[in-house]
Amino acid sequence: MEAKLKPIPLREGTDLSALANEVCADKEPRVLERDGRPVALVLNIDDADERFAKLANSAFSEDWESEADSVFNSL
């Protein structure tokens, strides 16, 4: 069964809305971190494909930063 993405409405003037606008404008994905660990990936919807499945899996490895760099550099 294919998972459905849960939409989250954005209100203008919030930090999350500003981040979404930046990502849409420059097409550069962002990794959100808490305590130095990745917790979420924000990317332009046009760039969401199988390349980011690899990145999501690598985010939990010890060497996630170099793996993420290799995925981003391949875009």
C-alpha positions, 0 to 999 in steps of 0.5 A: 500500500502506498503511503499518502503525504499529509498536507500541512496548510501554511500561514503567511508570516510564519518561519515555516512559510518563509522557509518554504518560499526560500526552498521554492525560489532557489530550489535548494533542499534544507535539512532541519536538525535538532541537537545536531541530528537531522529530523526533516528534509524540506525540498521543492516538490518538483525535486522529490524523486527516488534520489531523496529516498537514498538521502532519507535512509542515509540521514540515520547513518554516522556519515550522513553529512557526506552522503547528503552532500553527494546526493545534493551535488548530483542534482 
